[in-house]
Amino acid sequence: MNLEKRSEDLARMRIAATSLGDMLLTSWDRDPHKLAIVFPDTSITYDELVGRVLARARGLWALGIRSRDHVGILMPSGVDFVISLFAVAMCGATSVLMNARYKPPELAYVTENADLVAILTNSEAADHVDFVTRLNQALPDVATAGTSPLALAAAPRLRHLVLFGGSTATGFTDETAFAAGIASVDTATIHAARLRVRLRDTCMILYTSGTSANPKGCLISHEAIVRETMNLGRNRWAFDSSDRIWSPMPLFHVAAMLAMLSAIEVGGTFYGQPHFDPGVSLRQIENDRVTMLFLPFVTFHQALIAHPDFEKTDFSSVKLMNSCFAFMPDAVGETYRRKAPHVLQCGTFGMTEASGIVTTGGYGMDPELGFTKLGFALAGIEVSIRDLETGALLPTGNRGEVLIRGYNLFDGYYRDPVRTAEALDVDGWFHSGDIGSLDAQGHLMFHGRFKDMLKVGGENVAAAEVEAVLARHPAVRLAQVIGLPDDRLAEIPAAYIEREDGAEATEAELIAFVREQIASFKAPRHIRFIDEWPMSASKIQKFKLRQALMAELGLSD
């Protein structure tokens, strides 16, 4: 897309932001009998969704949930999750989306740090996780606390644990007790609370995955998430009510949240999964005739392609898909070009602090750019490349820190003014810590994280550069490069490799392969092979890889 055409498109854009609750009701008004949400075992129309949302909101109000209260949602992806999200918004309260993979210490931390007054969960197991057991481990006083309102020393503001799904547990408000409160609150009370919501009120708190430190709670306003949703789906990707948008990502992750809300905002249908299964995914794509694959991360793409049903799956309904990895491995790109040449691939760049997506591609651009670049900024969002040390604006093509400014930014890290001040400067720019560059058309290239920049004998080495070289080897499915402490060079590269099925490659062979293509000081000194990556919600946790190899080699910082 050229700059003149982009300017014309911007002039035509109109974005009328609303609250999250209003957004749902607007789509309900358009076509109440349309399918809104579909999961493999259940589906729900807009009329059914709104009815259940308002009933749940009445039950929350009966428990004493009020405007700006913080309510945790700890559930697997599913219709119940969506109902809870909108019900909290209808009350004017704030949803805190809790990672379903969190261990008890992480749950305890978020419960206290986010000042939760209630946690909504259910008896469905996610990835074989029993949420009741895990919450009891996180908050051991629950077993002896009696009925709500609770009074827990470890979480003094927490008054209610609500358990949907028909099960009962000590200290939890079960579904029967919750339903009894619904009759005491009329729907008009909920609508009055909804109408009092301001656009800059906090809609949700999304915790970043964290690396070696506790995760940070990003304050996302109604305006930020709703305008982001409208700008992305309605404008850049041209969604309408006929679209069927699919993502297997967990709904507590901002990427899946954007996919679901983008479908709702245009009155379309969202298709999801409680957990990712490539076989189920391929059946959904074909049987439900999905039109958009919201599939940001490389591991998901690779799993689909590796599945024996991939080649026979009909992709003819798909118009668009996205990815947000720094580069698309050649094997993945070539497979999609052959399998689905009609599908527009859009490279995407984003983060939780920016309500999801900052740059992405769209219709009208050279289709090949989607395989090599991460698109251009959404309307109303600025991207700037600055020198990390001086803050000076860098010329086109130069690498520096990616700074972001716009309506979509978070309003700070909850209860963390120090890290908020470090991330947001006085001019409103968010300092991402990512290394990027812009071409003459404003398309972004991602070159890694500054924390992933190794200092090898005084020379900068980007982990992403070495990973890209390793990925060209036919035996390598995925590579992750880390830095290890070294007495002489300060730091040396090392890599973990996931091999292609049936492929063989030795450590020495891969090191030699890298040395043939880039300077020898950038080549890994150690390579280890791995079958299962340590993951957060969606990202590989490099710090765990580093800890494991340091322990093996007997190294210390």
Salt bridges, closest charged atoms under 4 A:
ASP9 OD2 - LYS5 NZ 3.01
ASP9 OD1 - ARG12 NH1 3.91
ASP22 OD1 - ARG194 NH1 2.33
ASP69 OD2 - ARG159 NH2 3.92
ASP80 OD1 - ARG56 NH1 2.73
GLU112 OE2 - ARG415 NH2 3.30
ASP115 OD1 - ARG157 NE 3.72
ASP115 OD1 - ARG415 NH1 3.31
ASP127 OD2 - ARG101 NE 3.74
ASP201 OD1 - ARG68 NH2 3.18
ASP201 OD1 - ARG198 NE 3.02
GLU223 OE1 - ARG200 NH1 2.75
GLU223 OE2 - ARG227 NH1 2.84
ASP243 OD1 - LYS319 NZ 3.15
GLU265 OE2 - ARG234 NH2 2.98
ASP309 OD2 - HIS307 ND1 3.86
ASP309 OD1 - LYS312 NZ 3.28
GLU311 OE2 - ARG338 NH2 2.81
ASP314 OD2 - ARG289 NH1 3.11
GLU334 OE2 - ARG337 NH1 3.00
GLU368 OE1 - ARG337 NH2 2.84
GLU382 OE2 - ARG405 NE 2.83
GLU401 OE1 - HIS431 ND1 3.66
ASP411 OD1 - ARG200 NH2 2.71
ASP416 OD2 - ARG419 NE 2.57
ASP425 OD2 - HIS431 NE2 2.90
ASP434 OD1 - ARG449 NH1 2.84
ASP439 OD2 - LYS373 NZ 2.60
ASP452 OD2 - LYS542 NZ 3.58
GLU465 OE2 - LYS522 NZ 3.05
GLU467 OE2 - LYS542 NZ 2.70
GLU498 OE2 - ARG477 NH1 3.58
GLU500 OE1 - ARG477 NE 3.35
ASP501 OD2 - ARG477 NH2 3.31
GLU504 OE1 - ARG499 NH1 3.86
GLU507 OE2 - ARG528 NH1 3.51
GLU509 OE2 - HIS473 NE2 3.07
GLU552 OE2 - ARG528 NH2 2.75
ASP557 OD1 - ARG546 NH2 2.69
